[in-house]
């Protein structure tokens, strides 16, 4: 990667992208139903739906003007480094968002776990995410939010059940600044852990019921009820770390969705999420974890936790 140079790639892989789509891949691997609601730009709808269908995705779409946002992910051969460039995407009108909200409300049933993942379209007015959260709660559902700092603030104000930002997003939310640069993963794990724990507690002080701050290869900080717990990551030889946080949400929600009401073993859910994230990193495809590997890693993590407790 040389700024200002002309660079030729050796291999190109094209997949349907998006945080929610990565989560759905993990859930399908675990045998769960993973229906998706996706606003799709009319310019690219046919191609995008074909990619989703080819991998077995179950989805409902809402057609909106424009195209589909593009992310370019560069995996270098010479060094173990991944660079991600996320385009800004197309703006969405308030009326189009109303159609998305109405569809979400119609699909949500009592007890459902709704995962709201990814960046929000440009030009949506303040209150758009809060209204969606209120819709889900009104339908009897529970909702997890994983989005950019500007919208995470709103999620905290409207009582999202769980928030799962990465460390950079969490710190940007607490500091009320933009989160355009994500680089905490380049720092040593020993310096990242206390920052993640502080950020998770800070999100709870801002209104989060349960805050899970992912910190890459270091681990995950979980805060609720005034306390914080640290869950170390499971070390693997990574083919790509893209989508690891999404895979974590997939594993977490696999356990959460099987729980009755508020009776959730969050330690089990987080460890299962950590296992899914680690298994995903062994594949180039974001969310491309294998179920046997997830369960193998989860078993190892569970034995480590039980050993530490004794």
N, C-alpha and C positions, 0 to 999 in steps of 0.2 A: 504494500500500500504506500504509494509515493504521491503526496499532494502535487498537483500540477502536471502529472505524467499521464500518458495514455496507457491503460492497463487492459490486458486481455485475460479473460477468465478461461479456465481449462474445462470446466464442467458447469452446467446450469441445471438446477432442479426447480420446477415450478409447482407450487402447491397452493391450495386455498389457505390463506393466512388469517390470523386474528387470535387474540388471547382466548376467547371463548371456544374457538375451533380447536385449539390445542388442548384445552380442558376436556372437550368432548371426545377427543381421541383417547385420552387416558380412561375416561369413564366407559367408553365402548370396549376397550381392552379388558376392563374389569367386569364386563357383562352387564353394565348398567344401561338403562335407557338415558339418552342424552339429547333430547330435542332442543334445537337451537332456534332462536328468533333473530333474524339478520336483516337489517336494512341494506339493500343492495342498489348501487347506482345502476341506472338503466343502461348506460353505455357498455357495461361489462357483464351484465346479468347472465347471459347465456353461458359464457365461458366459466364464470365463477360457479354457477350452479352445477355445471358439468363436472368440475373438479371436486365439489362436495359430494356429488352423487357417486363418483368413481371410488371414493374411499368409504362409502357406506354411511354418509352423514344423514341424519334425520333433521329436517329443517323446515321452518316457515319463513317466508321472505316478505318484506315490505319494500316495494319498489319506490325509489327516490331519484331525483334528478342527479346527473353527473356520473362519475365513474367510481371504481373501487379503489380505495387507498392502496398504495404499493409500498412494501417494505423490501429493501435490498439488503441481503445478509451476505457478508463476505467472510469466508473461512479460509485463512491463509495456510499455505503449505509449509513455508519456511519456519514460521513461528506459531506457537499455540495461542492464536489470537483471533477473535471474532469481532467484526465491526458491523453495526446495524444502522442503516439509514432509513428512518421512517418518514415518508412523505406526509405533508400536512393534511391531505385529503380534501374532499369537497365540503362546502358549507351545507347546512340543512335548515330548512325553514321551520318555524314554530308549528305550522300546520302539519308538515310531514312528521314532526316529532309526536304530535298528538295522535297520528295514525299508528306510530310505533307503540306508544303508551297504551292505546286502546287494545291493540293486538296482544300485548304482554298481559294486560289485565284479564282478557278473555281466556288466555291459556293457563293462568295461574289458578291452582286449586288449593284448598286448605291443607296445610302441612308441607307443601312444596318448598324445596330449597331452590331459590332463584339466584343465579350467578350473573352479575352484571360486570362485564369485563371489557377493558380496553379504553382507548381515548374517545372522548365525545366529539361529535362533529363541530366544526367552526360555526360561530354566530348563533348558537342556541342561547336563549336568554337564561339568566340566573333563575333558579327554581325548577329547571327541567328535570334534573336528577332527583331532587327532593320529591317532586310530584310522582315520579316513577316508584320511589321507595314507599310513598304513602299508598299508591295503588296496590302494590304487592302486599303490604300489611293489611290493607282493606279486604283483600281477597283471602286472607288467612295464611299467606306464605311467609317465608323467612328469606332474607336477602343478604348476600355477600357482595361487597363492592371492591373492585380492584381497578382503579382508574388514576388519572393524573391529579397532581396536587390541587389544581384549581377546582376540581369537582369533588375531590375527597373531603374538602372542607364542608361542602353541602351535605355529603353523606353523613358526616358526624352530627350535623345539626338536625337531621331528620331520622336519627335512630337506626341507621343500618345495623343489622344484627352482628355482622363480622366485617372487618376491613383487613385487607392483606396487601398493603403496599410494600415495595422494596425499600431498602434503607434510604436511598436518595429521595424517593417520593415522600416517605414519612417525614424526613427532616425538612424538606421543602414545604410541606404542609404546615408543620409546626412553626416554621419561620415566616410563613406567608410570602414565599418567593416562588418564582417559576422553577420547574424541574426539568429543563431541557437537556441537561447533561447528566448522564448516569455513569459514574466511574468509581463508586465505592468498592466494587469487586476487585479493583487493582490493589487495594490496601491489604495489609497483613491481618489475618483473622483475629489476632489478639487485640488489635485496635478497633476492629469492627464490632465485636461483641458488646462492649459497654455502650457504644453509640446506639446499637439496635435496641438494647434493653431500655435505655433512656428514651428513645423515640417511641417505643411501644407504650411506655407509661405516659408519655406526653400526649399520645393520641387518646388514651383513656381519660386523661384530664380534660381533653377537648370534647369529650362526649362519647367516645367509642365504648361499647359494651364489651367487646372482645377485639383486641388488636393483635395481629400477627405480622411482624415485620421480618421479611425475608432478607437475609444477608449473604446470598450467594453460597460459596463453598465454606463459609464459616458456620452458618446455621440459621435458626429462626428464633426470634424472641416473641413470647406470648405474654400478654398482659391483660389482666381483668381483676376486678375486685381489689384494686390497690396493690396487687402483687405481680411479679414477673418471673417467668420460667424460661430457661435457655435450653434449646434442643440442638445439639451439634449436628452438622450435616454428615452424611455417610460418604466417605471418600471413594471415588471411582476414577477410572481412566476415561476422561470425557472426550467424546467425539465432537460435541457441541453443547454449549450451555444455554443456547437460545430456547426459550420456552420452559426452562426449569421451574420458574415461579408459577407458571400456568399449570404445570404438571403437579406441583405441590397442591394447588387449589383442587385439582382433580382428585387426588388421593384423599385430601381432607374432606371434601364433600361426599366422597364415597362412604365414609364412616358417618358423617353428620346426617346424611339423608336417611340412614337406617335407624337413627335414634328417635325415641319417642319424646316429642315436645322439647322441653329444656333439659332433659336428662341425657346429656352428651358427655362422653368421656373424651374431653378435648386433648388430653395427653396422647391417647390412642390415635385420635384423628390427626394430630400434628405429626406424630411419628410415621403414620401411614402416608401422609403428604410428603414428608422428607424422603421416604422410600421411593415414592413415585417420581419425585424430582431427580433423585440419583439415577434411577433406572432410565429416565428420559435422556439424561446427559450422555448415556452410552450410545445414543443414536443421533444421526444428523437431523432427522425429522423432528420438529418440535412437537412434544407430546407423544412421540413414538415409542413409548415404554411397553415392555412385554409383561404380562400379568405374572408369570412365574418368577421373573426377576424382582418385580415389586414385592411379592410376598416373601421371597427369600431375604431381601434386604430388611423388610419389616420384621421378620423373625429375628434377625441379628440385632437390630436396634432394640427390640423388646427384651432380649436376653441381656443386653448391655445395661438397659434401664433397671431390670430386676436385680442384676448383680450390684449395681451402684447403690440400690436401695438397701440391700443386705449389708 
